């Protein structure tokens, strides 16, 4: 497989952009698609998997951070 490092970079950018870090993976994906050195499906798939896994990390962070809080503390924070 050629361009393995580029795909890892795209995955990392997509992963970071789906977590709490502000990052623009769309620009990297757009650049890869415009370069025409890549098949269309593989960069889109790599970016999608990175975004999905980044979203899962966000969910896990939210779950484990909010889990030890009592319902009273959550209700007070929502007010």
PDB file with SEQRES, HELIX, SHEET and CRYST1 records, atoms N, CA, C and O in Angstrom:
SEQRES   1 A   79  UNK UNK UNK UNK UNK UNK UNK UNK UNK UNK UNK UNK UNK          
SEQRES   2 A   79  UNK UNK UNK UNK UNK UNK UNK UNK UNK UNK UNK UNK UNK          
SEQRES   3 A   79  UNK UNK UNK UNK UNK UNK UNK UNK UNK UNK UNK UNK UNK          
SEQRES   4 A   79  UNK UNK UNK UNK UNK UNK UNK UNK UNK UNK UNK UNK UNK          
SEQRES   5 A   79  UNK UNK UNK UNK UNK UNK UNK UNK UNK UNK UNK UNK UNK          
SEQRES   6 A   79  UNK UNK UNK UNK UNK UNK UNK UNK UNK UNK UNK UNK UNK          
SEQRES   7 A   79  UNK                                                          
HELIX    1 AA1 UNK A    4  UNK A   18  1                                  15    
HELIX    2 AA2 UNK A   25  UNK A   35  1                                  11    
HELIX    3 AA3 UNK A   40  UNK A   67  1                                  28    
HELIX    4 AA4 UNK A   71  UNK A   78  1                                   8    
CRYST1    1.000    1.000    1.000  90.00  90.00  90.00 P 1           1          
ATOM      1  N   UNK A   1       0.853  -1.179   0.000  1.00  0.00           N  
ATOM      2  CA  UNK A   1       0.000   0.000   0.000  1.00  0.00           C  
ATOM      3  C   UNK A   1       0.898   1.241   0.000  1.00  0.00           C  
ATOM      4  O   UNK A   1       1.764   1.403   0.860  1.00  0.00           O  
ATOM      5  N   UNK A   2       0.674   2.077  -0.952  1.00  0.00           N  
ATOM      6  CA  UNK A   2       1.445   3.313  -1.033  1.00  0.00           C  
ATOM      7  C   UNK A   2       0.800   4.389  -0.168  1.00  0.00           C  
ATOM      8  O   UNK A   2      -0.376   4.305   0.186  1.00  0.00           O  
ATOM      9  N   UNK A   3       1.590   5.393   0.158  1.00  0.00           N  
ATOM     10  CA  UNK A   3       1.103   6.577   0.878  1.00  0.00           C  
ATOM     11  C   UNK A   3       0.581   6.250   2.274  1.00  0.00           C  
ATOM     12  O   UNK A   3      -0.376   6.869   2.741  1.00  0.00           O  
ATOM     13  N   UNK A   4       1.201   5.289   2.935  1.00  0.00           N  
ATOM     14  CA  UNK A   4       0.735   4.877   4.262  1.00  0.00           C  
ATOM     15  C   UNK A   4       0.842   6.031   5.256  1.00  0.00           C  
ATOM     16  O   UNK A   4      -0.074   6.240   6.051  1.00  0.00           O  
ATOM     17  N   UNK A   5       1.932   6.776   5.226  1.00  0.00           N  
ATOM     18  CA  UNK A   5       2.089   7.892   6.166  1.00  0.00           C  
ATOM     19  C   UNK A   5       1.043   8.976   5.946  1.00  0.00           C  
ATOM     20  O   UNK A   5       0.573   9.594   6.901  1.00  0.00           O  
ATOM     21  N   UNK A   6       0.680   9.205   4.689  1.00  0.00           N  
ATOM     22  CA  UNK A   6      -0.358  10.200   4.415  1.00  0.00           C  
ATOM     23  C   UNK A   6      -1.701   9.759   4.988  1.00  0.00           C  
ATOM     24  O   UNK A   6      -2.456  10.574   5.520  1.00  0.00           O  
ATOM     25  N   UNK A   7      -1.991   8.466   4.876  1.00  0.00           N  
ATOM     26  CA  UNK A   7      -3.248   7.958   5.439  1.00  0.00           C  
ATOM     27  C   UNK A   7      -3.240   8.022   6.968  1.00  0.00           C  
ATOM     28  O   UNK A   7      -4.264   8.324   7.581  1.00  0.00           O  
ATOM     29  N   UNK A   8      -2.100   7.742   7.580  1.00  0.00           N  
ATOM     30  CA  UNK A   8      -2.003   7.892   9.034  1.00  0.00           C  
ATOM     31  C   UNK A   8      -2.194   9.354   9.441  1.00  0.00           C  
ATOM     32  O   UNK A   8      -2.836   9.645  10.450  1.00  0.00           O  
ATOM     33  N   UNK A   9      -1.639  10.259   8.659  1.00  0.00           N  
ATOM     34  CA  UNK A   9      -1.829  11.684   8.928  1.00  0.00           C  
ATOM     35  C   UNK A   9      -3.283  12.095   8.802  1.00  0.00           C  
ATOM     36  O   UNK A   9      -3.795  12.854   9.624  1.00  0.00           O  
ATOM     37  N   UNK A  10      -3.946  11.594   7.771  1.00  0.00           N  
ATOM     38  CA  UNK A  10      -5.374  11.891   7.594  1.00  0.00           C  
ATOM     39  C   UNK A  10      -6.187  11.309   8.739  1.00  0.00           C  
ATOM     40  O   UNK A  10      -7.090  11.964   9.260  1.00  0.00           O  
ATOM     41  N   UNK A  11      -5.869  10.083   9.131  1.00  0.00           N  
ATOM     42  CA  UNK A  11      -6.573   9.461  10.258  1.00  0.00           C  
ATOM     43  C   UNK A  11      -6.378  10.270  11.534  1.00  0.00           C  
ATOM     44  O   UNK A  11      -7.333  10.526  12.268  1.00  0.00           O  
ATOM     45  N   UNK A  12      -5.135  10.672  11.795  1.00  0.00           N  
ATOM     46  CA  UNK A  12      -4.855  11.467  12.987  1.00  0.00           C  
ATOM     47  C   UNK A  12      -5.572  12.806  12.971  1.00  0.00           C  
ATOM     48  O   UNK A  12      -6.090  13.252  13.994  1.00  0.00           O  
ATOM     49  N   UNK A  13      -5.602  13.445  11.813  1.00  0.00           N  
ATOM     50  CA  UNK A  13      -6.296  14.730  11.701  1.00  0.00           C  
ATOM     51  C   UNK A  13      -7.790  14.556  11.921  1.00  0.00           C  
ATOM     52  O   UNK A  13      -8.414  15.365  12.608  1.00  0.00           O  
ATOM     53  N   UNK A  14      -8.367  13.510  11.345  1.00  0.00           N  
ATOM     54  CA  UNK A  14      -9.796  13.257  11.519  1.00  0.00           C  
ATOM     55  C   UNK A  14     -10.110  12.894  12.964  1.00  0.00           C  
ATOM     56  O   UNK A  14     -11.126  13.324  13.509  1.00  0.00           O  
ATOM     57  N   UNK A  15      -9.242  12.108  13.580  1.00  0.00           N  
ATOM     58  CA  UNK A  15      -9.435  11.733  14.975  1.00  0.00           C  
ATOM     59  C   UNK A  15      -9.392  12.960  15.875  1.00  0.00           C  
ATOM     60  O   UNK A  15     -10.251  13.136  16.739  1.00  0.00           O  
ATOM     61  N   UNK A  16      -8.387  13.807  15.669  1.00  0.00           N  
ATOM     62  CA  UNK A  16      -8.261  15.011  16.492  1.00  0.00           C  
ATOM     63  C   UNK A  16      -9.419  15.978  16.278  1.00  0.00           C  
ATOM     64  O   UNK A  16      -9.884  16.616  17.223  1.00  0.00           O  
ATOM     65  N   UNK A  17      -9.877  16.086  15.047  1.00  0.00           N  
ATOM     66  CA  UNK A  17     -10.961  17.033  14.790  1.00  0.00           C  
ATOM     67  C   UNK A  17     -12.278  16.573  15.398  1.00  0.00           C  
ATOM     68  O   UNK A  17     -13.176  17.386  15.613  1.00  0.00           O  
ATOM     69  N   UNK A  18     -12.404  15.284  15.676  1.00  0.00           N  
ATOM     70  CA  UNK A  18     -13.632  14.776  16.295  1.00  0.00           C  
ATOM     71  C   UNK A  18     -13.556  14.787  17.814  1.00  0.00           C  
ATOM     72  O   UNK A  18     -14.558  14.531  18.481  1.00  0.00           O  
ATOM     73  N   UNK A  19     -12.380  15.080  18.374  1.00  0.00           N  
ATOM     74  CA  UNK A  19     -12.249  15.145  19.828  1.00  0.00           C  
ATOM     75  C   UNK A  19     -12.321  16.607  20.264  1.00  0.00           C  
ATOM     76  O   UNK A  19     -12.817  17.458  19.525  1.00  0.00           O  
ATOM     77  N   UNK A  20     -11.832  16.888  21.450  1.00  0.00           N  
ATOM     78  CA  UNK A  20     -11.960  18.234  21.997  1.00  0.00           C  
ATOM     79  C   UNK A  20     -10.960  19.211  21.384  1.00  0.00           C  
ATOM     80  O   UNK A  20     -11.040  20.412  21.642  1.00  0.00           O  
ATOM     81  N   UNK A  21     -10.018  18.716  20.578  1.00  0.00           N  
ATOM     82  CA  UNK A  21      -9.022  19.584  19.965  1.00  0.00           C  
ATOM     83  C   UNK A  21      -9.569  20.170  18.667  1.00  0.00           C  
ATOM     84  O   UNK A  21     -10.103  19.427  17.843  1.00  0.00           O  
ATOM     85  N   UNK A  22      -9.450  21.472  18.464  1.00  0.00           N  
ATOM     86  CA  UNK A  22      -9.915  22.043  17.195  1.00  0.00           C  
ATOM     87  C   UNK A  22      -8.915  21.723  16.080  1.00  0.00           C  
ATOM     88  O   UNK A  22      -7.733  22.049  16.189  1.00  0.00           O  
ATOM     89  N   UNK A  23      -9.384  21.097  15.034  1.00  0.00           N  
ATOM     90  CA  UNK A  23      -8.522  20.712  13.923  1.00  0.00           C  
ATOM     91  C   UNK A  23      -9.374  20.609  12.674  1.00  0.00           C  
ATOM     92  O   UNK A  23     -10.568  20.325  12.765  1.00  0.00           O  
ATOM     93  N   UNK A  24      -8.789  20.833  11.517  1.00  0.00           N  
ATOM     94  CA  UNK A  24      -9.523  20.832  10.255  1.00  0.00           C  
ATOM     95  C   UNK A  24      -9.102  19.653   9.392  1.00  0.00           C  
ATOM     96  O   UNK A  24      -8.205  19.784   8.559  1.00  0.00           O  
ATOM     97  N   UNK A  25      -9.727  18.527   9.578  1.00  0.00           N  
ATOM     98  CA  UNK A  25      -9.385  17.356   8.767  1.00  0.00           C  
ATOM     99  C   UNK A  25      -9.968  17.459   7.362  1.00  0.00           C  
ATOM    100  O   UNK A  25      -9.479  16.805   6.441  1.00  0.00           O  
ATOM    101  N   UNK A  26     -11.004  18.270   7.188  1.00  0.00           N  
ATOM    102  CA  UNK A  26     -11.619  18.407   5.870  1.00  0.00           C  
ATOM    103  C   UNK A  26     -10.642  19.002   4.866  1.00  0.00           C  
ATOM    104  O   UNK A  26     -10.662  18.634   3.692  1.00  0.00           O  
ATOM    105  N   UNK A  27      -9.795  19.909   5.310  1.00  0.00           N  
ATOM    106  CA  UNK A  27      -8.817  20.513   4.409  1.00  0.00           C  
ATOM    107  C   UNK A  27      -7.805  19.474   3.940  1.00  0.00           C  
ATOM    108  O   UNK A  27      -7.401  19.480   2.777  1.00  0.00           O  
ATOM    109  N   UNK A  28      -7.400  18.599   4.825  1.00  0.00           N  
ATOM    110  CA  UNK A  28      -6.452  17.542   4.456  1.00  0.00           C  
ATOM    111  C   UNK A  28      -7.119  16.550   3.511  1.00  0.00           C  
ATOM    112  O   UNK A  28      -6.521  16.141   2.516  1.00  0.00           O  
ATOM    113  N   UNK A  29      -8.340  16.167   3.815  1.00  0.00           N  
ATOM    114  CA  UNK A  29      -9.072  15.250   2.939  1.00  0.00           C  
ATOM    115  C   UNK A  29      -9.282  15.875   1.560  1.00  0.00           C  
ATOM    116  O   UNK A  29      -9.101  15.209   0.541  1.00  0.00           O  
ATOM    117  N   UNK A  30      -9.658  17.134   1.528  1.00  0.00           N  
ATOM    118  CA  UNK A  30      -9.861  17.829   0.258  1.00  0.00           C  
ATOM    119  C   UNK A  30      -8.561  17.877  -0.544  1.00  0.00           C  
ATOM    120  O   UNK A  30      -8.568  17.654  -1.754  1.00  0.00           O  
ATOM    121  N   UNK A  31      -7.461  18.164   0.121  1.00  0.00           N  
ATOM    122  CA  UNK A  31      -6.173  18.196  -0.562  1.00  0.00           C  
ATOM    123  C   UNK A  31      -5.784  16.843  -1.125  1.00  0.00           C  
ATOM    124  O   UNK A  31      -5.242  16.755  -2.227  1.00  0.00           O  
ATOM    125  N   UNK A  32      -6.060  15.786  -0.370  1.00  0.00           N  
ATOM    126  CA  UNK A  32      -5.746  14.445  -0.860  1.00  0.00           C  
ATOM    127  C   UNK A  32      -6.612  14.077  -2.057  1.00  0.00           C  
ATOM    128  O   UNK A  32      -6.132  13.455  -3.005  1.00  0.00           O  
ATOM    129  N   UNK A  33      -7.876  14.455  -2.018  1.00  0.00           N  
ATOM    130  CA  UNK A  33      -8.752  14.141  -3.136  1.00  0.00           C  
ATOM    131  C   UNK A  33      -8.418  14.965  -4.375  1.00  0.00           C  
ATOM    132  O   UNK A  33      -8.551  14.476  -5.497  1.00  0.00           O  
ATOM    133  N   UNK A  34      -7.991  16.191  -4.186  1.00  0.00           N  
ATOM    134  CA  UNK A  34      -7.621  17.032  -5.321  1.00  0.00           C  
ATOM    135  C   UNK A  34      -6.281  16.633  -5.928  1.00  0.00           C  
ATOM    136  O   UNK A  34      -6.026  16.923  -7.097  1.00  0.00           O  
ATOM    137  N   UNK A  35      -5.424  15.974  -5.156  1.00  0.00           N  
ATOM    138  CA  UNK A  35      -4.117  15.561  -5.662  1.00  0.00           C  
ATOM    139  C   UNK A  35      -4.247  14.445  -6.701  1.00  0.00           C  
ATOM    140  O   UNK A  35      -3.341  14.257  -7.513  1.00  0.00           O  
ATOM    141  N   UNK A  36      -5.328  13.724  -6.688  1.00  0.00           N  
ATOM    142  CA  UNK A  36      -5.623  12.639  -7.621  1.00  0.00           C  
ATOM    143  C   UNK A  36      -4.580  11.529  -7.603  1.00  0.00           C  
ATOM    144  O   UNK A  36      -4.450  10.790  -8.579  1.00  0.00           O  
ATOM    145  N   UNK A  37      -3.833  11.401  -6.505  1.00  0.00           N  
ATOM    146  CA  UNK A  37      -2.911  10.293  -6.338  1.00  0.00           C  
ATOM    147  C   UNK A  37      -3.566   9.161  -5.551  1.00  0.00           C  
ATOM    148  O   UNK A  37      -2.982   8.090  -5.389  1.00  0.00           O  
ATOM    149  N   UNK A  38      -4.759   9.399  -5.072  1.00  0.00           N  
ATOM    150  CA  UNK A  38      -5.434   8.467  -4.189  1.00  0.00           C  
ATOM    151  C   UNK A  38      -6.770   8.058  -4.804  1.00  0.00           C  
ATOM    152  O   UNK A  38      -7.388   8.820  -5.547  1.00  0.00           O  
ATOM    153  N   UNK A  39      -7.193   6.860  -4.483  1.00  0.00           N  
ATOM    154  CA  UNK A  39      -8.547   6.465  -4.849  1.00  0.00           C  
ATOM    155  C   UNK A  39      -9.507   7.252  -3.964  1.00  0.00           C  
ATOM    156  O   UNK A  39      -9.162   7.588  -2.831  1.00  0.00           O  
ATOM    157  N   UNK A  40     -10.665   7.541  -4.445  1.00  0.00           N  
ATOM    158  CA  UNK A  40     -11.606   8.381  -3.692  1.00  0.00           C  
ATOM    159  C   UNK A  40     -12.099   7.665  -2.437  1.00  0.00           C  
ATOM    160  O   UNK A  40     -12.236   8.291  -1.386  1.00  0.00           O  
ATOM    161  N   UNK A  41     -12.360   6.391  -2.530  1.00  0.00           N  
ATOM    162  CA  UNK A  41     -12.983   5.676  -1.419  1.00  0.00           C  
ATOM    163  C   UNK A  41     -12.077   5.543  -0.201  1.00  0.00           C  
ATOM    164  O   UNK A  41     -12.547   5.688   0.927  1.00  0.00           O  
ATOM    165  N   UNK A  42     -10.800   5.274  -0.399  1.00  0.00           N  
ATOM    166  CA  UNK A  42      -9.917   5.004   0.735  1.00  0.00           C  
ATOM    167  C   UNK A  42      -9.697   6.230   1.632  1.00  0.00           C  
ATOM    168  O   UNK A  42      -9.796   6.090   2.851  1.00  0.00           O  
ATOM    169  N   UNK A  43      -9.404   7.420   1.096  1.00  0.00           N  
ATOM    170  CA  UNK A  43      -9.278   8.572   2.004  1.00  0.00           C  
ATOM    171  C   UNK A  43     -10.582   8.902   2.745  1.00  0.00           C  
ATOM    172  O   UNK A  43     -10.561   9.285   3.915  1.00  0.00           O  
ATOM    173  N   UNK A  44     -11.693   8.753   2.063  1.00  0.00           N  
ATOM    174  CA  UNK A  44     -12.984   9.020   2.721  1.00  0.00           C  
ATOM    175  C   UNK A  44     -13.226   8.003   3.829  1.00  0.00           C  
ATOM    176  O   UNK A  44     -13.716   8.354   4.901  1.00  0.00           O  
ATOM    177  N   UNK A  45     -12.884   6.751   3.573  1.00  0.00           N  
ATOM    178  CA  UNK A  45     -13.048   5.706   4.586  1.00  0.00           C  
ATOM    179  C   UNK A  45     -12.130   5.945   5.783  1.00  0.00           C  
ATOM    180  O   UNK A  45     -12.557   5.811   6.930  1.00  0.00           O  
ATOM    181  N   UNK A  46     -10.879   6.294   5.522  1.00  0.00           N  
ATOM    182  CA  UNK A  46      -9.921   6.552   6.602  1.00  0.00           C  
ATOM    183  C   UNK A  46     -10.377   7.744   7.443  1.00  0.00           C  
ATOM    184  O   UNK A  46     -10.322   7.688   8.672  1.00  0.00           O  
ATOM    185  N   UNK A  47     -10.829   8.825   6.792  1.00  0.00           N  
ATOM    186  CA  UNK A  47     -11.307  10.001   7.524  1.00  0.00           C  
ATOM    187  C   UNK A  47     -12.565   9.675   8.328  1.00  0.00           C  
ATOM    188  O   UNK A  47     -12.733  10.161   9.446  1.00  0.00           O  
ATOM    189  N   UNK A  48     -13.445   8.857   7.761  1.00  0.00           N  
ATOM    190  CA  UNK A  48     -14.675   8.489   8.469  1.00  0.00           C  
ATOM    191  C   UNK A  48     -14.381   7.657   9.710  1.00  0.00           C  
ATOM    192  O   UNK A  48     -14.978   7.880  10.763  1.00  0.00           O  
ATOM    193  N   UNK A  49     -13.471   6.704   9.593  1.00  0.00           N  
ATOM    194  CA  UNK A  49     -13.108   5.869  10.750  1.00  0.00           C  
ATOM    195  C   UNK A  49     -12.449   6.730  11.827  1.00  0.00           C  
ATOM    196  O   UNK A  49     -12.726   6.559  13.014  1.00  0.00           O  
ATOM    197  N   UNK A  50     -11.581   7.654  11.415  1.00  0.00           N  
ATOM    198  CA  UNK A  50     -10.962   8.553  12.389  1.00  0.00           C  
ATOM    199  C   UNK A  50     -11.981   9.412  13.113  1.00  0.00           C  
ATOM    200  O   UNK A  50     -11.889   9.595  14.327  1.00  0.00           O  
ATOM    201  N   UNK A  51     -12.955   9.942  12.380  1.00  0.00           N  
ATOM    202  CA  UNK A  51     -14.002  10.756  12.997  1.00  0.00           C  
ATOM    203  C   UNK A  51     -14.867   9.934  13.939  1.00  0.00           C  
ATOM    204  O   UNK A  51     -15.219  10.397  15.024  1.00  0.00           O  
ATOM    205  N   UNK A  52     -15.208   8.732  13.539  1.00  0.00           N  
ATOM    206  CA  UNK A  52     -16.050   7.879  14.384  1.00  0.00           C  
ATOM    207  C   UNK A  52     -15.320   7.512  15.677  1.00  0.00           C  
ATOM    208  O   UNK A  52     -15.900   7.582  16.760  1.00  0.00           O  
ATOM    209  N   UNK A  53     -14.052   7.123  15.562  1.00  0.00           N  
ATOM    210  CA  UNK A  53     -13.298   6.768  16.769  1.00  0.00           C  
ATOM    211  C   UNK A  53     -13.065   7.982  17.665  1.00  0.00           C  
ATOM    212  O   UNK A  53     -13.081   7.858  18.889  1.00  0.00           O  
ATOM    213  N   UNK A  54     -12.850   9.152  17.066  1.00  0.00           N  
ATOM    214  CA  UNK A  54     -12.727  10.371  17.863  1.00  0.00           C  
ATOM    215  C   UNK A  54     -14.013  10.692  18.610  1.00  0.00           C  
ATOM    216  O   UNK A  54     -13.975  11.142  19.755  1.00  0.00           O  
ATOM    217  N   UNK A  55     -15.145  10.462  17.963  1.00  0.00           N  
ATOM    218  CA  UNK A  55     -16.435  10.677  18.625  1.00  0.00           C  
ATOM    219  C   UNK A  55     -16.642   9.687  19.764  1.00  0.00           C  
ATOM    220  O   UNK A  55     -17.208  10.035  20.800  1.00  0.00           O  
ATOM    221  N   UNK A  56     -16.188   8.465  19.575  1.00  0.00           N  
ATOM    222  CA  UNK A  56     -16.288   7.463  20.650  1.00  0.00           C  
ATOM    223  C   UNK A  56     -15.437   7.864  21.846  1.00  0.00           C  
ATOM    224  O   UNK A  56     -15.845   7.674  22.992  1.00  0.00           O  
ATOM    225  N   UNK A  57     -14.259   8.415  21.586  1.00  0.00           N  
ATOM    226  CA  UNK A  57     -13.405   8.888  22.682  1.00  0.00           C  
ATOM    227  C   UNK A  57     -14.101  10.019  23.432  1.00  0.00           C  
ATOM    228  O   UNK A  57     -14.069  10.057  24.662  1.00  0.00           O  
ATOM    229  N   UNK A  58     -14.728  10.938  22.703  1.00  0.00           N  
ATOM    230  CA  UNK A  58     -15.477  12.015  23.365  1.00  0.00           C  
ATOM    231  C   UNK A  58     -16.589  11.456  24.228  1.00  0.00           C  
ATOM    232  O   UNK A  58     -16.791  11.914  25.352  1.00  0.00           O  
ATOM    233  N   UNK A  59     -17.309  10.477  23.719  1.00  0.00           N  
ATOM    234  CA  UNK A  59     -18.400   9.888  24.495  1.00  0.00           C  
ATOM    235  C   UNK A  59     -17.852   9.240  25.761  1.00  0.00           C  
ATOM    236  O   UNK A  59     -18.408   9.413  26.845  1.00  0.00           O  
ATOM    237  N   UNK A  60     -16.755   8.492  25.618  1.00  0.00           N  
ATOM    238  CA  UNK A  60     -16.159   7.837  26.790  1.00  0.00           C  
ATOM    239  C   UNK A  60     -15.661   8.852  27.811  1.00  0.00           C  
ATOM    240  O   UNK A  60     -15.836   8.663  29.015  1.00  0.00           O  
ATOM    241  N   UNK A  61     -15.042   9.925  27.335  1.00  0.00           N  
ATOM    242  CA  UNK A  61     -14.595  10.971  28.265  1.00  0.00           C  
ATOM    243  C   UNK A  61     -15.785  11.572  29.011  1.00  0.00           C  
ATOM    244  O   UNK A  61     -15.738  11.748  30.228  1.00  0.00           O  
ATOM    245  N   UNK A  62     -16.829  11.878  28.288  1.00  0.00           N  
ATOM    246  CA  UNK A  62     -18.020  12.433  28.929  1.00  0.00           C  
ATOM    247  C   UNK A  62     -18.657  11.471  29.899  1.00  0.00           C  
ATOM    248  O   UNK A  62     -19.116  11.874  30.968  1.00  0.00           O  
ATOM    249  N   UNK A  63     -18.692  10.204  29.541  1.00  0.00           N  
ATOM    250  CA  UNK A  63     -19.305   9.205  30.415  1.00  0.00           C  
ATOM    251  C   UNK A  63     -18.518   9.043  31.711  1.00  0.00           C  
ATOM    252  O   UNK A  63     -19.095   9.036  32.798  1.00  0.00           O  
ATOM    253  N   UNK A  64     -17.209   8.915  31.592  1.00  0.00           N  
ATOM    254  CA  UNK A  64     -16.408   8.674  32.792  1.00  0.00           C  
ATOM    255  C   UNK A  64     -16.200   9.930  33.626  1.00  0.00           C  
ATOM    256  O   UNK A  64     -15.950   9.835  34.828  1.00  0.00           O  
ATOM    257  N   UNK A  65     -16.297  11.086  33.020  1.00  0.00           N  
ATOM    258  CA  UNK A  65     -16.196  12.321  33.802  1.00  0.00           C  
ATOM    259  C   UNK A  65     -17.504  12.587  34.542  1.00  0.00           C  
ATOM    260  O   UNK A  65     -17.488  13.001  35.702  1.00  0.00           O  
ATOM    261  N   UNK A  66     -18.628  12.354  33.883  1.00  0.00           N  
ATOM    262  CA  UNK A  66     -19.924  12.634  34.499  1.00  0.00           C  
ATOM    263  C   UNK A  66     -20.414  11.477  35.373  1.00  0.00           C  
ATOM    264  O   UNK A  66     -21.294  11.676  36.211  1.00  0.00           O  
ATOM    265  N   UNK A  67     -19.877  10.304  35.198  1.00  0.00           N  
ATOM    266  CA  UNK A  67     -20.371   9.129  35.925  1.00  0.00           C  
ATOM    267  C   UNK A  67     -20.261   9.257  37.438  1.00  0.00           C  
ATOM    268  O   UNK A  67     -21.220   8.910  38.128  1.00  0.00           O  
ATOM    269  N   UNK A  68     -19.150   9.734  37.996  1.00  0.00           N  
ATOM    270  CA  UNK A  68     -19.074   9.786  39.457  1.00  0.00           C  
ATOM    271  C   UNK A  68     -19.895  10.924  40.069  1.00  0.00           C  
ATOM    272  O   UNK A  68     -19.992  11.008  41.293  1.00  0.00           O  
ATOM    273  N   UNK A  69     -20.477  11.786  39.266  1.00  0.00           N  
ATOM    274  CA  UNK A  69     -21.267  12.889  39.813  1.00  0.00           C  
ATOM    275  C   UNK A  69     -22.631  12.393  40.259  1.00  0.00           C  
ATOM    276  O   UNK A  69     -23.223  11.519  39.626  1.00  0.00           O  
ATOM    277  N   UNK A  70     -23.117  12.948  41.335  1.00  0.00           N  
ATOM    278  CA  UNK A  70     -24.450  12.584  41.811  1.00  0.00           C  
ATOM    279  C   UNK A  70     -25.504  13.334  40.997  1.00  0.00           C  
ATOM    280  O   UNK A  70     -25.197  14.321  40.330  1.00  0.00           O  
ATOM    281  N   UNK A  71     -26.726  12.865  41.057  1.00  0.00           N  
ATOM    282  CA  UNK A  71     -27.827  13.506  40.328  1.00  0.00           C  
ATOM    283  C   UNK A  71     -28.066  14.921  40.839  1.00  0.00           C  
ATOM    284  O   UNK A  71     -28.448  15.803  40.069  1.00  0.00           O  
ATOM    285  N   UNK A  72     -27.845  15.142  42.122  1.00  0.00           N  
ATOM    286  CA  UNK A  72     -28.021  16.489  42.670  1.00  0.00           C  
ATOM    287  C   UNK A  72     -27.001  17.462  42.084  1.00  0.00           C  
ATOM    288  O   UNK A  72     -27.342  18.597  41.749  1.00  0.00           O  
ATOM    289  N   UNK A  73     -25.757  17.020  41.962  1.00  0.00           N  
ATOM    290  CA  UNK A  73     -24.720  17.901  41.392  1.00  0.00           C  
ATOM    291  C   UNK A  73     -24.981  18.184  39.918  1.00  0.00           C  
ATOM    292  O   UNK A  73     -24.739  19.295  39.445  1.00  0.00           O  
ATOM    293  N   UNK A  74     -25.468  17.197  39.201  1.00  0.00           N  
ATOM    294  CA  UNK A  74     -25.796  17.408  37.790  1.00  0.00           C  
ATOM    295  C   UNK A  74     -26.962  18.380  37.663  1.00  0.00           C  
ATOM    296  O   UNK A  74     -26.931  19.266  36.809  1.00  0.00           O  
ATOM    297  N   UNK A  75     -27.983  18.230  38.490  1.00  0.00           N  
ATOM    298  CA  UNK A  75     -29.144  19.131  38.437  1.00  0.00           C  
ATOM    299  C   UNK A  75     -28.730  20.554  38.799  1.00  0.00           C  
ATOM    300  O   UNK A  75     -29.224  21.513  38.206  1.00  0.00           O  
ATOM    301  N   UNK A  76     -27.831  20.696  39.766  1.00  0.00           N  
ATOM    302  CA  UNK A  76     -27.367  22.023  40.160  1.00  0.00           C  
ATOM    303  C   UNK A  76     -26.539  22.659  39.021  1.00  0.00           C  
ATOM    304  O   UNK A  76     -26.645  23.860  38.777  1.00  0.00           O  
ATOM    305  N   UNK A  77     -25.744  21.877  38.352  1.00  0.00           N  
ATOM    306  CA  UNK A  77     -24.938  22.402  37.238  1.00  0.00           C  
ATOM    307  C   UNK A  77     -25.819  22.779  36.055  1.00  0.00           C  
ATOM    308  O   UNK A  77     -25.503  23.729  35.338  1.00  0.00           O  
ATOM    309  N   UNK A  78     -26.909  22.063  35.833  1.00  0.00           N  
ATOM    310  CA  UNK A  78     -27.815  22.389  34.731  1.00  0.00           C  
ATOM    311  C   UNK A  78     -28.595  23.662  34.988  1.00  0.00           C  
ATOM    312  O   UNK A  78     -28.994  24.348  34.047  1.00  0.00           O  
ATOM    313  N   UNK A  79     -28.819  23.987  36.262  1.00  0.00           N  
ATOM    314  CA  UNK A  79     -29.511  25.221  36.576  1.00  0.00           C  
ATOM    315  C   UNK A  79     -28.568  26.365  36.354  1.00  0.00           C  
ATOM    316  O   UNK A  79     -28.940  27.520  36.559  1.00  0.00           O  
TER     317      UNK A  79                                                      
END                                                                             
